[in-house]
Amino acid sequence: MADVAILSSNSSSLPPSSSVGTVPVEQAIFTSAQTTSKDGYQLVAWSHGINAEDARQLAIWGPAHDSMIAEDPADVSLNFHPLGKDKYCISRTMLGTAEYSGRGGRQVYTHCFVVRAAGFARFHNDPFRIVSAALAIRDLRPGAELPTDLPTLTMLPSGPPVEPGLIRFFDSPSQQQTLVAWFHHALSSRKLLFTGSYTDRYLSVFFNLLPVSVRPCFPFSTRLRYSPRRDFRLIGLGNDLEEQKKAARQEGFSVFPFDSVARTPDLSRHPWATWVQVALCQKDPDEAARLIGELPLSTQPGNLASLGNRLRMAFSGKRRKEEPSQVAPTPFVDQPKREEPEQSALDPLLQLVERSLDGDISALEQLTSAWETPRSAAREAQREQCAEHFLKLARERAPSERSSMAVEILSLILHATP
């Protein structure tokens, strides 16, 4: 994640403008307690920048008893949602100490961080950067005693809009395929339930690979029970089958099971997800990060399909310009003999090339995976044979919209331009 310089964690006495370039981030804690004002779930502490309307909305939204889908005290739900018209709330929910009421179970403890839209833009609209900064300041686990007052946190954002390192965080083919499928479903669904053995890292990479201006459009929670009063677009329900059934009954919901990801059968995949696949298989995170980071801040979710196609074409075109021209071998000079691949290993790869040109997206994914193994003379010989087969077929076939996209992706995978 991006580095965030921490200037102060005890700045409640300082006005927001006291440090040039810094961003004030307010805090609040919602949990179950006995206080002088009431008993039960309430805001027990907040910083001076939380106004009455903020407090009211946080109290309505706050997860109460039995809101966590797991009973593990070490489990954490990360949550992100708008707060009113000009603020955002990023929070961590976990189990605290035993309920004071004696009804059994543990108190549900939520630590909220509230930032204005202008300040959030300084973090490139990435909720994970604020979580990372907060964790660097203090231990966010509930202590033996609840605080009664909280300071305003003062942070200095840094880092580029898109972190190149996060693009390559998932380096195995199966993880990359899961990430690409996740993009397709997240961008194509009005509301998406995700289940199974997921990690928060998938969401952090997802936000990193979205245009900055689109990121606020995806409020989420990772481990809270479904509630219609918490209006998330992405909802993680782990392996809780009852919660999954309850949420799935709601109109317009889709489900993404991380433990059994279904591939899209053809090139009907969302174009932005296809662009993510191209960026991953090319192994050029700096260039991909630059292209995403330079998209205009006026970009809206409805623009992602056309932008995905444009970025894919720009990426392909840049690689072709930088590719050295093929020079014919000098006559009468002995050329090194190319190691011919074994036909038994080559035939399945040639068939994948043919299926890819027919629009089979799973074949494209398998070809991408084929070159993840350590480089060797035999493997490079296979790539050259596949490239020759691809060029022959591409020149023989009549172009179509489906084959044109496949040709561009195969050009990147096989380093061959028809």
Solvent accessible surface area in square Angstrom, and as a share of the most:
residue,aa,sasa,rsa
1,M,90,0.40
2,A,4,0.03
3,D,114,0.59
4,V,23,0.13
5,A,45,0.35
6,I,61,0.31
7,L,91,0.45
8,S,31,0.20
9,S,49,0.32
10,N,122,0.63
11,S,4,0.02
12,S,45,0.29
13,S,102,0.66
14,L,84,0.42
15,P,79,0.49
16,P,78,0.49
17,S,96,0.62
18,S,58,0.37
19,S,36,0.23
20,V,151,0.87
21,G,33,0.31
22,T,14,0.08
23,V,4,0.02
24,P,41,0.26
25,V,0,0.00
26,E,20,0.09
27,Q,0,0.00
28,A,0,0.00
29,I,0,0.00
30,F,7,0.03
31,T,0,0.00
32,S,3,0.02
33,A,10,0.08
34,Q,120,0.53
35,T,53,0.31
36,T,152,0.88
37,S,96,0.62
38,K,102,0.43
39,D,85,0.44
40,G,18,0.18
41,Y,32,0.12
42,Q,12,0.05
43,L,21,0.10
44,V,19,0.11
45,A,1,0.01
46,W,115,0.40
47,S,1,0.01
48,H,108,0.48
49,G,26,0.25
50,I,11,0.05
51,N,75,0.38
52,A,88,0.68
53,E,77,0.34
54,D,7,0.04
55,A,26,0.20
56,R,132,0.48
57,Q,46,0.20
58,L,1,0.00
59,A,46,0.36
60,I,93,0.47
61,W,17,0.06
62,G,2,0.02
63,P,0,0.00
64,A,33,0.26
65,H,67,0.30
66,D,85,0.44
67,S,10,0.07
68,M,6,0.03
69,I,26,0.13
70,A,30,0.23
71,E,155,0.69
72,D,75,0.39
73,P,57,0.36
74,A,81,0.63
75,D,31,0.16
76,V,25,0.14
77,S,0,0.00
78,L,17,0.08
79,N,1,0.00
80,F,0,0.00
81,H,13,0.06
82,P,66,0.41
83,L,5,0.02
84,G,41,0.39
85,K,214,0.91
86,D,69,0.36
87,K,21,0.09
88,Y,38,0.15
89,C,0,0.00
90,I,3,0.01
91,S,0,0.00
92,R,30,0.11
93,T,0,0.00
94,M,12,0.05
95,L,21,0.11
96,G,5,0.05
97,T,64,0.37
98,A,76,0.59
99,E,10,0.04
100,Y,90,0.34
101,S,64,0.42
102,G,66,0.64
103,R,137,0.50
104,G,41,0.39
105,G,53,0.51
106,R,108,0.39
107,Q,12,0.05
108,V,1,0.00
109,Y,6,0.02
110,T,0,0.00
111,H,2,0.01
112,C,1,0.00
113,F,0,0.00
114,V,3,0.02
115,V,3,0.02
116,R,134,0.49
117,A,32,0.25
118,A,80,0.62
119,G,11,0.10
120,F,0,0.00
121,A,51,0.40
122,R,99,0.36
123,F,2,0.01
124,H,40,0.18
125,N,17,0.09
126,D,6,0.03
127,P,1,0.01
128,F,7,0.03
129,R,5,0.02
130,I,0,0.00
131,V,9,0.05
132,S,37,0.24
133,A,3,0.02
134,A,0,0.00
135,L,87,0.43
136,A,76,0.59
137,I,31,0.16
138,R,82,0.30
139,D,82,0.43
140,L,5,0.02
141,R,160,0.58
142,P,28,0.18
143,G,45,0.43
144,A,105,0.81
145,E,150,0.67
146,L,54,0.27
147,P,38,0.24
148,T,124,0.72
149,D,102,0.53
150,L,5,0.03
151,P,27,0.17
152,T,6,0.03
153,L,1,0.00
154,T,16,0.09
155,M,0,0.00
156,L,60,0.30
157,P,18,0.11
158,S,51,0.33
159,G,38,0.37
160,P,62,0.39
161,P,42,0.26
162,V,3,0.02
163,E,30,0.14
164,P,35,0.22
165,G,57,0.55
166,L,12,0.06
167,I,2,0.01
168,R,49,0.18
169,F,96,0.40
170,F,9,0.04
171,D,91,0.47
172,S,37,0.24
173,P,37,0.24
174,S,74,0.48
175,Q,66,0.29
176,Q,9,0.04
177,Q,32,0.14
178,T,19,0.11
179,L,1,0.00
180,V,4,0.02
181,A,6,0.05
182,W,1,0.00
183,F,0,0.00
184,H,28,0.12
185,H,50,0.22
186,A,0,0.00
187,L,21,0.11
188,S,69,0.44
189,S,13,0.08
190,R,143,0.52
191,K,30,0.13
192,L,1,0.00
193,L,1,0.00
194,F,4,0.02
195,T,10,0.06
196,G,9,0.09
197,S,84,0.54
198,Y,13,0.05
199,T,73,0.43
200,D,41,0.21
201,R,75,0.27
202,Y,25,0.09
203,L,4,0.02
204,S,3,0.02
205,V,0,0.00
206,F,0,0.00
207,F,0,0.00
208,N,0,0.00
209,L,1,0.00
210,L,0,0.00
211,P,1,0.01
212,V,17,0.10
213,S,23,0.15
214,V,0,0.00
215,R,0,0.00
216,P,25,0.16
217,C,46,0.28
218,F,1,0.00
219,P,18,0.12
220,F,3,0.01
221,S,1,0.00
222,T,0,0.00
223,R,40,0.15
224,L,1,0.01
225,R,60,0.22
226,Y,25,0.10
227,S,17,0.11
228,P,111,0.70
229,R,119,0.43
230,R,12,0.04
231,D,102,0.53
232,F,6,0.03
233,R,50,0.18
234,L,0,0.00
235,I,5,0.02
236,G,0,0.00
237,L,0,0.00
238,G,10,0.09
239,N,105,0.54
240,D,33,0.17
241,L,119,0.59
242,E,123,0.55
243,E,12,0.05
244,Q,34,0.15
245,K,115,0.49
246,K,75,0.32
247,A,0,0.00
248,A,50,0.39
249,R,176,0.64
250,Q,67,0.30
251,E,156,0.70
252,G,42,0.40
253,F,34,0.14
254,S,40,0.26
255,V,70,0.40
256,F,2,0.01
257,P,48,0.30
258,F,22,0.09
259,D,93,0.48
260,S,76,0.49
261,V,42,0.24
262,A,72,0.56
263,R,107,0.39
264,T,12,0.07
265,P,108,0.68
266,D,43,0.22
267,L,22,0.11
268,S,80,0.52
269,R,10,0.04
270,H,31,0.14
271,P,27,0.17
272,W,0,0.00
273,A,0,0.00
274,T,1,0.01
275,W,0,0.00
276,V,0,0.00
277,Q,10,0.04
278,V,0,0.00
279,A,1,0.01
280,L,4,0.02
281,C,22,0.13
282,Q,39,0.17
283,K,105,0.44
284,D,51,0.27
285,P,32,0.20
286,D,97,0.50
287,E,21,0.09
288,A,0,0.00
289,A,8,0.06
290,R,107,0.39
291,L,22,0.11
292,I,2,0.01
293,G,23,0.23
294,E,112,0.50
295,L,23,0.12
296,P,80,0.50
297,L,139,0.69
298,S,83,0.54
299,T,4,0.02
300,Q,99,0.44
301,P,49,0.31
302,G,73,0.70
303,N,62,0.32
304,L,2,0.01
305,A,40,0.31
306,S,64,0.41
307,L,10,0.05
308,G,0,0.00
309,N,46,0.23
310,R,154,0.56
311,L,13,0.06
312,R,10,0.04
313,M,108,0.48
314,A,51,0.40
315,F,9,0.04
316,S,2,0.01
317,G,24,0.23
318,K,73,0.31
319,R,29,0.10
320,R,86,0.31
321,K,179,0.76
322,E,115,0.52
323,E,54,0.24
324,P,108,0.68
325,S,95,0.62
326,Q,166,0.74
327,V,130,0.74
328,A,82,0.64
329,P,95,0.59
330,T,87,0.51
331,P,94,0.59
332,F,212,0.89
333,V,83,0.48
334,D,139,0.72
335,Q,102,0.45
336,P,121,0.76
337,K,192,0.81
338,R,91,0.33
339,E,94,0.42
340,E,104,0.47
341,P,16,0.10
342,E,130,0.58
343,Q,102,0.46
344,S,91,0.59
345,A,46,0.36
346,L,6,0.03
347,D,56,0.29
348,P,72,0.45
349,L,16,0.08
350,L,31,0.16
351,Q,106,0.47
352,L,19,0.09
353,V,0,0.00
354,E,63,0.28
355,R,95,0.35
356,S,0,0.00
357,L,8,0.04
358,D,90,0.47
359,G,2,0.02
360,D,37,0.19
361,I,0,0.00
362,S,22,0.14
363,A,0,0.00
364,L,0,0.00
365,E,5,0.02
366,Q,65,0.29
367,L,0,0.00
368,T,17,0.10
369,S,30,0.19
370,A,16,0.12
371,W,28,0.10
372,E,50,0.23
373,T,64,0.37
374,P,122,0.77
375,R,193,0.71
376,S,57,0.37
377,A,67,0.52
378,A,45,0.35
379,R,53,0.19
380,E,42,0.19
381,A,4,0.03
382,Q,19,0.08
383,R,33,0.12
384,E,74,0.33
385,Q,37,0.16
386,C,0,0.00
387,A,13,0.10
388,E,85,0.38
389,H,41,0.19
390,F,0,0.00
391,L,36,0.18
392,K,117,0.49
393,L,21,0.10
394,A,22,0.17
395,R,160,0.58
396,E,112,0.50
397,R,88,0.32
398,A,87,0.68
399,P,120,0.75
400,S,59,0.38
401,E,151,0.68
402,R,113,0.41
403,S,16,0.10
404,S,50,0.32
405,M,32,0.14
406,A,0,0.00
407,V,29,0.17
408,E,30,0.14
409,I,0,0.00
410,L,0,0.00
411,S,0,0.00
412,L,3,0.01
413,I,8,0.04
414,L,3,0.02
415,H,99,0.44
416,A,10,0.08
417,T,50,0.29
418,P,62,0.39
